[in-house]
Amino acid sequence: MNNMDMAKLMNLLSKMDKKELEQGLNKAAQILNSPDKDKIINEINKNKDK
């Protein structure tokens, strides 16, 4: 992960409440442990645009 991605991640985390943060961390763990990382990331990006 490059510095820009880390800065974006930290910015997003700073705006979340505890419940959102826990969900985000669970999703991040799921992505890191999944062989289909790109698929999950694409789904998140699609949902974010809605």
ZARO-859095 format. One line per field, with one value per atom (N, C-alpha, C, O): residue number from 0; residue in one letter; z, y, x. Coordinates in pm, whole numbers, plus 32768, in hexadecimal, padded with zeros to 4 digits. Layout:
k (NUM_...)
r (A_...)
pz (Z_...)
py (Y_...)
px (X_...)
//
This chain:
k (0_0_0_0_1_1_1_1_2_2_2_2_3_3_3_3_4_4_4_4_5_5_5_5_6_6_6_6_7_7_7_7_8_8_8_8_9_9_9_9_10_10_10_10_11_11_11_11_12_12_12_12_13_13_13_13_14_14_14_14_15_15_15_15_16_16_16_16_17_17_17_17_18_18_18_18_19_19_19_19_20_20_20_20_21_21_21_21_22_22_22_22_23_23_23_23_24_24_24_24_25_25_25_25_26_26_26_26_27_27_27_27_28_28_28_28_29_29_29_29_30_30_30_30_31_31_31_31_32_32_32_32_33_33_33_33_34_34_34_34_35_35_35_35_36_36_36_36_37_37_37_37_38_38_38_38_39_39_39_39_40_40_40_40_41_41_41_41_42_42_42_42_43_43_43_43_44_44_44_44_45_45_45_45_46_46_46_46_47_47_47_47_48_48_48_48_49_49_49_49)
r (M_M_M_M_N_N_N_N_N_N_N_N_M_M_M_M_D_D_D_D_M_M_M_M_A_A_A_A_K_K_K_K_L_L_L_L_M_M_M_M_N_N_N_N_L_L_L_L_L_L_L_L_S_S_S_S_K_K_K_K_M_M_M_M_D_D_D_D_K_K_K_K_K_K_K_K_E_E_E_E_L_L_L_L_E_E_E_E_Q_Q_Q_Q_G_G_G_G_L_L_L_L_N_N_N_N_K_K_K_K_A_A_A_A_A_A_A_A_Q_Q_Q_Q_I_I_I_I_L_L_L_L_N_N_N_N_S_S_S_S_P_P_P_P_D_D_D_D_K_K_K_K_D_D_D_D_K_K_K_K_I_I_I_I_I_I_I_I_N_N_N_N_E_E_E_E_I_I_I_I_N_N_N_N_K_K_K_K_N_N_N_N_K_K_K_K_D_D_D_D_K_K_K_K)
pz (8000_8000_8000_8054_7FA2_7F9E_7FFD_8038_800C_806E_804F_80AB_7FD0_7FAC_7FD8_800F_7FC1_7FEC_8084_80B9_80CB_815D_818D_81EE_814C_8172_815D_81B1_80ED_80D2_813C_816F_815D_81C1_8248_828A_8272_82F3_82F4_8359_8284_8279_8287_82CE_8243_824E_82DC_8311_831B_83A3_8405_8465_83EF_844D_8449_84A8_83DC_83CC_83FA_83FA_8421_8443_84D8_8529_84FB_8588_85A7_854F_8626_8651_8603_85DB_85EF_85A9_8518_84E6_84D5_844B_8446_83EB_84A8_84AC_84B9_8474_8512_8523_84A1_847B_845E_83DF_8377_832B_8373_8315_832D_82D0_83AC_83CD_83AC_837E_83C3_839E_8308_82D9_82BB_8229_81FC_81A1_823C_8218_8233_81E2_82A4_82C4_825D_8232_8236_81D2_814D_810B_8127_80A9_80B0_8053_811F_812C_812B_80FD_815D_8167_80EE_80E8_8090_8020_7FA3_7F86_7F5A_7ED9_7E70_7E09_7E88_7E29_7E55_7E55_7E7C_7EAE_7E4D_7E76_7DCD_7D6A_7D5E_7D50_7D63_7D59_7DCD_7DB9_7E46_7EBD_7EB6_7ED3_7E8F_7E85_7E1C_7E32_7DAC_7D45_7D78_7D59_7DC6_7DFE_7E5D_7E5B_7EAE_7F0C_7EBD_7EDF_7E56_7E06_7DC2_7DB8_7D92_7D54_7DB9_7D9B_7E33_7E9C_7ECA_7EEE_7EC9_7EF5_7E97_7EC2_7E16_7DB2_7DB5_7D7A_7DF9_7DFB_7E56_7E63)
py (7F8A_8000_807B_8089_80D4_814A_81B5_81A7_8222_8289_82CD_82F0_82E0_8320_82CB_8300_8249_81F0_81F4_81F4_81F6_81F9_827D_827D_82EC_836D_836D_839F_8334_832A_82D3_82F6_8263_8208_824E_8243_8293_82D8_8345_835A_838B_83F1_83B4_83EA_8344_8300_82D1_82E1_8297_8263_82D2_82BD_8348_83B6_83E8_8428_83CC_83FB_8395_83B3_831F_82B3_82B0_82D3_8285_826A_81DB_8194_81B4_8132_80BD_8062_80BD_804E_8046_7FDA_80BA_80BC_808F_8046_80BA_8095_7FFE_7FC1_7FC0_7F2F_7EE7_7E85_7F18_7EDC_7EEC_7E90_7F62_7F7C_7F21_7EEC_7F0F_7EB8_7E27_7DDE_7DFD_7D74_7D61_7CFA_7DC5_7DBD_7DBB_7D70_7E0D_7E10_7D88_7D57_7D4B_7CC7_7C61_7C0B_7C6B_7C10_7C1F_7BBC_7C9C_7CB6_7C7C_7C39_7C94_7C65_7BCD_7B95_7B8B_7AF9_7AB4_7A39_7B01_7AC8_7ABB_7B12_7A4E_7A42_7A9F_7ABB_7ACE_7B26_7BB8_7BFC_7BE7_7C71_7CD7_7D30_7CCD_7D2F_7D32_7D9D_7CBF_7CB8_7D01_7D4E_7CEB_7D2B_7DC2_7E0F_7DEC_7E7B_7EBD_7F2C_7E7A_7EB1_7EBF_7F21_7E5D_7E65_7EDD_7F25_7EF2_7F63_7FE6_8042_7FEE_8069_8082_80F5_8019_802A_805E_80B8_8024_804E_80DC_8125_8104_818A_81F4_8263_81D4_8234_8249_82A9_81F1_81FC_826B_8282)
px (8056_8000_805A_80B3_8042_8097_8064_7FF9_80B1_808E_8009_7FBF_7FEB_7F6D_7EF6_7E95_7EFE_7E93_7E85_7E15_7EF5_7EF2_7EB5_7E69_7ED5_7E9B_7E04_7DBA_7DD6_7D46_7D04_7C99_7D42_7D0C_7D00_7C99_7D67_7D64_7CFA_7CB7_7CE9_7C82_7BF6_7BA2_7BDF_7B5E_7B45_7AD6_7BAB_7B9A_7B7B_7B30_7BB3_7B9E_7B0D_7AE0_7AC4_7A3B_79D3_795C_79FE_79A1_7985_79DA_790B_78F1_791F_794E_7912_7949_790E_7956_7889_7849_787A_7899_7881_78B2_7943_796B_7991_7A1F_7A2E_7A81_79DF_79E6_79BF_79FF_7958_792F_799D_79BA_79DB_7A48_7ABF_7AFB_7AE1_7B52_7B34_7B8C_7AB8_7A92_7A9B_7ACB_7A6E_7A75_7B07_7B2C_7B5B_7BE9_7C29_7C78_7C09_7C3F_7C10_7C5D_7B91_7B59_7BA4_7BC5_7BBF_7C07_7C93_7CC0_7CD9_7D63_7D6D_7DD0_7D06_7D08_7CC9_7CC6_7C96_7C4C_7CA2_7CF3_7C8F_7CD5_7C96_7CD5_7C1C_7BD6_7BDB_7B74_7C50_7C5D_7C24_7BD9_7C47_7C1B_7B83_7B47_7B45_7AB3_7A71_7A12_7AA2_7A69_7A7E_7A23_7AF5_7B13_7ABA_7A8A_7AA5_7A4D_79BD_797A_798F_7907_78FC_7898_7961_7961_795D_7912_79AD_79B2_792C_7902_78EA_7866_7802_77B3_7803_77A6_77C1_7764_783F_7865_782E_780C_7825_77F7_7761_772E_7718_7685_7657_75DF)
//
